[in-house]
Amino acid sequence: MVLKDKHIVLGITGSIAAYKAASLARLLIKAGAEVQIVITPSGKEFITPVTLSALTGKPVVSEFFTANDGTWHSHVDLGQWADLMLIAPATAATLAKMANGIADNMLITSYLSMKAPVIIAPAMDLDMFAHPSTTQNIELLRSYGNIVVEPAAGELASRLTGKGRMEEPEKIMAVVENFFTRQGSLSKKKVLITAGPTYERIDPVRFIGNYSSGKMGFALAEECARRGAEVTLVTGPVSLKTNHPGITRIDVESAAEMYNVSIKAFLSMDAAILCAAVADFRPAEQYAEKVKRSGDMLNISLVPNKDIAASLGKMKKANQLLVGFALETNDEETNALKKIIKKNLDFIVLNSLNDAGAGFKYETNKITILNRNGERKDFALKTKKEVASDIIDETFP
């Protein structure tokens, strides 16, 4: 039982879907978890604390103080006690408060103090869920590292039909159990991940580069670390930050620097995932001073950079895994399959600039995974955090 003796804070907000929280609490307890419920004042209008307390065997927390004896409920203690916080249902108002740090009730202060991961199951009418403000708040919460269980489509309390109803308790339970199953599954594994672009200098102020934001590589690093791996992240120039203490970050600028660091690091790794958009060429000459305009033409000779993937493929031992990325604009699958063989990869993650919402700078990605046998797995458009999880599942099945 993966939930045995786990401490779970179950947050309930003011939604008609609050009645489902009773079933969810029962499922968590039946699976061996210890559950502490925190409910918003409006949540108590939909389900009573008496019902919830009877299920959990614990007093339900709603206010900062207990009215009859003045007992202080510490949101800080809850944040340290929990192995997981699950907010189900989460209304549009609660999502907005969580995303923007509006700590006006016990649930939000508990969330802001939470040391454990957080899973959120939204519930609201279809137009509220589709509103740009809600979409933006959910994306913000995902960027903070929260896991969002997408609401289901169906008949809503408004009598309208569409997406917005909280997912059923059994499906939320599956997400929770899957989370704890994965937690620590990569313990003792060492993983090298490359991310971001490389900059190839022309002079002190100009360079050849690309549009890579590093988001995909950083999502992979966070996912590996969350599962217990010791991660070495070699990144080109990006504005992103790492959050997990299990990630050792090494910043580089050029392809040559990334090559040198990666070659040295790979010797002790169990796997390498090469997500960086590495420049294939660099200027043959780097000018010490800014190049001034003179005439109508400036010719820059380019020379090839060392191929990191191919070099690691030659080094790769039988007990090491090597995963590559391919961003293609034409003949995508043919070109990607050639790279697998040429560079001795175990499999390759194919992106296409022809797919809307995929590629550089987006928060989403759409991938196809191809292996050495020509087998393929196609994935729908997902957030890069979700894509990272799919890739790690494939790397360490």
C-alpha positions in Angstrom: 0.0 0.0 0.0 1.8 3.1 -1.2 -0.3 5.4 0.9 0.2 3.5 4.2 1.1 6.0 7.0 1.2 8.9 4.5 0.1 12.3 5.9 -2.3 14.0 3.6 -3.9 17.4 4.0 -7.2 17.5 2.1 -8.3 21.0 1.2 -12.0 21.5 0.4 -13.4 24.7 -1.0 -16.9 26.2 -1.7 -18.1 24.1 -4.6 -21.0 21.8 -5.2 -18.4 19.2 -5.9 -17.5 19.3 -2.2 -19.7 16.3 -1.6 -17.2 14.2 -3.6 -14.5 15.1 -1.0 -16.2 12.8 1.5 -15.7 9.8 -0.9 -12.2 10.9 -1.6 -11.3 11.1 2.1 -12.7 7.7 2.7 -10.7 6.2 -0.2 -7.5 7.9 1.2 -8.1 6.5 4.7 -9.0 3.0 3.3 -5.6 3.1 1.5 -3.8 3.6 4.8 -3.3 7.4 4.8 -3.8 9.7 7.7 -6.0 12.6 6.5 -6.3 16.1 8.0 -9.0 18.2 6.3 -8.8 21.9 5.9 -12.0 23.5 4.7 -12.8 27.1 3.7 -15.7 28.9 5.3 -17.7 28.7 2.1 -16.9 25.0 1.8 -18.8 24.4 5.1 -21.9 25.6 3.2 -21.7 22.5 1.0 -20.6 19.8 3.4 -20.5 19.8 7.2 -17.3 19.4 9.3 -19.2 16.9 11.4 -19.5 14.5 8.4 -15.8 15.0 7.4 -14.6 14.6 11.0 -16.5 11.3 11.3 -14.7 10.0 8.3 -11.2 11.1 9.3 -11.3 10.8 13.0 -9.8 14.2 13.3 -11.3 17.7 14.0 -11.7 19.6 10.7 -9.6 22.8 10.5 -11.3 25.9 9.1 -10.4 28.9 11.1 -7.1 30.1 12.6 -8.6 29.7 16.1 -11.1 27.3 17.6 -13.9 29.6 18.8 -14.8 27.9 22.0 -11.3 27.5 23.5 -9.1 29.7 21.4 -6.9 26.9 20.2 -4.4 28.1 17.5 -4.3 26.0 14.3 -0.8 26.4 12.9 -0.6 26.4 9.1 3.2 26.1 9.4 2.8 22.9 11.4 0.5 21.5 8.7 3.0 22.4 6.0 5.7 20.4 7.8 3.4 17.5 8.8 2.1 16.7 5.3 3.5 14.3 2.7 1.0 15.7 0.2 -1.6 18.4 0.0 -4.6 17.6 -2.1 -7.1 20.4 -2.8 -10.3 18.9 -4.2 -12.5 20.7 -5.2 -10.6 23.9 -6.0 -12.8 26.7 -7.1 -11.8 29.5 -9.4 -11.5 31.9 -6.5 -9.2 29.5 -4.6 -7.0 29.0 -7.7 -6.7 32.8 -8.1 -5.7 33.2 -4.4 -3.2 30.3 -4.6 -1.6 31.7 -7.8 -1.3 35.2 -6.4 -0.6 34.5 -2.7 -3.8 36.0 -1.3 -3.7 34.4 2.2 -7.1 35.3 3.5 -8.1 31.9 4.9 -6.6 28.9 6.6 -6.5 26.8 3.5 -4.5 29.3 1.5 -2.0 30.0 4.3 -1.6 26.2 4.7 -0.9 26.0 0.9 1.7 28.8 1.1 3.4 27.1 4.0 3.3 23.7 2.4 6.7 21.8 2.2 5.1 18.8 0.5 3.9 18.6 -3.2 0.4 19.8 -4.0 -2.2 18.2 -6.2 -5.2 20.4 -7.3 -8.5 19.2 -8.7 -10.4 22.2 -10.1 -14.2 22.4 -10.2 -16.3 25.2 -11.7 -18.7 26.0 -14.5 -17.5 25.6 -18.0 -17.2 29.4 -18.8 -15.3 30.0 -15.6 -12.9 27.2 -16.3 -12.4 28.5 -19.9 -11.9 32.1 -18.8 -8.4 33.5 -19.6 -7.8 34.4 -16.0 -8.5 30.9 -14.8 -6.3 29.5 -17.5 -3.5 31.8 -16.6 -3.8 31.0 -12.9 -3.7 27.3 -13.6 -0.6 27.7 -15.7 1.0 29.8 -12.9 0.3 27.0 -10.4 1.8 24.4 -12.7 4.9 26.6 -13.1 5.2 26.6 -9.3 5.4 22.8 -9.5 1.8 21.9 -8.5 0.1 18.9 -10.2 -3.3 19.7 -11.7 -5.9 17.0 -12.3 -7.9 18.3 -15.2 -11.6 18.5 -14.7 -13.9 16.2 -16.6 -16.5 17.2 -19.2 -20.2 16.5 -18.6 -23.4 17.9 -17.1 -22.7 20.7 -14.6 -24.6 22.1 -11.7 -25.7 25.0 -14.0 -27.4 22.4 -16.2 -24.9 23.3 -18.9 -22.7 20.6 -20.4 -19.0 21.1 -20.8 -15.6 20.9 -19.1 -15.5 21.9 -15.4 -16.8 19.1 -13.2 -14.3 17.8 -10.7 -12.8 14.5 -11.7 -14.2 11.5 -9.9 -12.6 10.5 -6.5 -11.4 7.2 -7.9 -9.4 8.9 -10.7 -8.0 11.4 -8.3 -6.9 8.6 -6.1 -5.1 7.0 -9.0 -3.2 10.2 -9.5 -2.2 10.3 -5.8 -1.2 6.6 -5.8 0.8 7.1 -9.0 2.6 10.1 -7.5 3.8 8.1 -4.4 4.7 5.1 -6.6 7.0 7.3 -8.7 8.4 9.2 -5.6 11.8 7.8 -5.1 11.7 5.4 -8.0 14.9 6.8 -9.4 16.7 6.7 -6.0 20.5 6.1 -6.5 20.2 6.9 -10.2 22.5 9.6 -11.7 21.1 11.5 -14.7 22.8 14.0 -16.9 20.5 16.5 -18.7 21.4 19.2 -21.1 19.1 22.2 -21.6 18.7 25.5 -23.3 20.5 27.1 -26.3 24.2 27.7 -26.8 25.7 31.0 -27.8 28.5 31.1 -30.3 30.3 34.5 -30.0 31.1 36.6 -33.0 32.4 39.5 -30.9 31.9 40.8 -27.4 28.3 41.8 -28.0 27.0 39.5 -30.8 26.5 35.8 -31.1 24.9 33.0 -33.1 22.1 31.3 -31.1 18.6 29.9 -31.3 15.2 30.4 -29.7 15.4 27.6 -27.0 14.0 28.7 -23.6 15.3 25.7 -21.7 11.8 24.9 -20.3 11.7 21.3 -21.6 15.2 20.5 -20.2 14.4 22.1 -16.8 11.1 20.2 -16.6 13.0 17.0 -17.2 15.6 17.8 -14.5 12.8 18.7 -11.9 10.9 15.4 -12.7 14.0 13.3 -12.4 14.9 14.9 -9.1 11.4 14.6 -7.8 11.6 10.9 -8.4 14.8 10.7 -6.4 17.6 10.9 -9.0 20.8 12.8 -8.6 20.6 15.2 -11.5 23.4 17.1 -13.2 21.9 19.8 -15.4 24.2 21.4 -17.9 22.4 24.5 -19.3 23.1 27.2 -21.8 22.1 30.8 -21.2 18.5 30.9 -19.9 16.5 32.9 -17.3 15.1 29.8 -15.6 15.8 28.7 -12.0 16.1 25.3 -10.5 13.9 24.4 -7.5 14.8 20.9 -6.4 17.9 20.4 -4.1 18.7 17.2 -6.0 19.8 19.2 -9.1 23.4 20.3 -9.5 23.3 23.1 -12.1 26.3 23.9 -14.3 25.9 27.0 -16.5 27.8 27.2 -19.8 27.6 29.5 -22.8 29.0 27.8 -25.9 28.7 24.4 -27.5 32.4 23.7 -26.7 31.8 24.4 -23.0 28.7 22.1 -23.0 30.7 19.4 -24.8 33.5 19.5 -22.3 31.3 19.4 -19.2 29.0 16.7 -20.6 31.9 14.4 -21.7 33.3 14.5 -18.2 30.0 14.1 -16.4 28.7 11.2 -18.4 31.4 8.9 -17.2 29.6 8.4 -13.8 26.0 8.6 -15.1 23.3 6.0 -15.5 21.6 8.0 -18.2 21.9 11.2 -20.2 19.0 13.1 -21.8 20.3 15.6 -24.3 17.6 18.2 -24.6 19.8 21.2 -25.3 19.5 23.0 -28.7 23.2 23.0 -29.4 24.6 25.1 -32.2 26.0 22.9 -35.0 28.5 25.6 -36.1 30.5 28.5 -34.5 32.3 31.4 -36.1 35.8 30.5 -37.2 37.0 33.8 -35.8 35.9 35.6 -32.7 36.7 39.2 -32.7 38.1 40.8 -29.6 36.3 44.1 -30.3 32.9 44.9 -31.6 32.8 44.7 -35.4 32.0 48.0 -36.9 29.8 48.5 -40.0 32.0 48.9 -43.1 30.6 48.4 -46.6 27.5 46.5 -47.4 28.6 42.9 -46.6 30.1 41.1 -43.7 31.0 37.5 -44.3 31.4 35.1 -41.3 33.0 31.8 -41.8 31.6 29.0 -39.8 33.2 25.8 -38.5 31.5 22.7 -37.1 31.1 22.2 -33.3 31.8 18.8 -31.8 28.7 16.6 -31.7 27.9 15.9 -28.1 25.3 13.2 -28.7 27.6 11.3 -31.1 30.5 11.5 -28.8 28.5 10.2 -25.8 27.1 7.5 -28.0 30.7 6.3 -28.7 31.4 6.4 -24.9 28.2 4.7 -23.9 28.5 1.5 -21.9 26.0 -1.3 -21.8 24.5 -0.2 -18.5 24.1 3.4 -19.6 21.1 5.0 -21.4 21.3 7.8 -23.9 18.2 9.8 -25.0 18.4 12.4 -27.8 16.0 15.1 -29.1 15.3 16.0 -32.7 13.6 19.2 -33.7 12.7 18.9 -37.4 10.9 21.0 -40.0 10.7 18.3 -42.8 11.0 14.5 -43.2 10.8 14.5 -39.4 10.6 10.7 -38.7 13.2 9.8 -41.4 15.7 12.3 -40.1 15.1 11.3 -36.4 15.5 7.6 -37.1 18.9 8.3 -38.8 20.1 10.1 -35.7 19.2 7.2 -33.5 21.6 4.9 -35.4 24.3 7.4 -36.2 24.6 8.6 -32.6 23.9 5.3 -30.9 20.9 6.5 -29.0 18.5 4.3 -27.1 15.6 6.4 -28.3 14.9 9.9 -29.6 12.2 12.4 -28.7 10.9 14.1 -31.9 9.5 17.6 -32.0 8.1 19.2 -35.1 7.8 22.9 -35.7 4.8 22.0 -37.8 2.8 21.2 -34.6 1.0 24.2 -33.1 2.0 24.9 -29.5 5.1 22.8 -29.7 8.8 23.7 -30.0 10.6 26.8 -28.6 9.3 29.1 -26.0 5.9 27.5 -25.5 4.7 26.1 -22.2 3.4 23.0 -24.1 5.0 20.4 -26.3 3.9 17.6 -28.5 6.3 14.7 -29.0 6.7 11.4 -30.7 9.2 8.9 -29.2 11.0 6.6 -31.6 13.2 3.7 -30.7 16.0 1.8 -32.5 13.5 -0.7 -33.8 11.4 1.9 -35.5 8.6 1.7 -33.1 6.8 4.9 -32.3 4.7 6.4 -29.5 2.7 9.5 -30.3 1.6 11.8 -27.4 -1.0 14.6 -27.4 -0.1 18.2 -26.8 0.6 18.6 -23.1 2.4 20.9 -20.7 6.1 20.5 -20.7 6.0 19.2 -17.1 3.6 16.4 -18.3 5.8 15.7 -21.3 8.8 15.4 -19.0 6.9 12.8 -17.0 6.2 10.8 -20.2 9.8 10.9 -21.3 11.1 9.8 -17.9 8.5 6.9 -17.9 10.0 5.8 -21.2 13.6 6.2 -20.0 13.1 4.3 -16.8 10.1 2.0 -17.4 
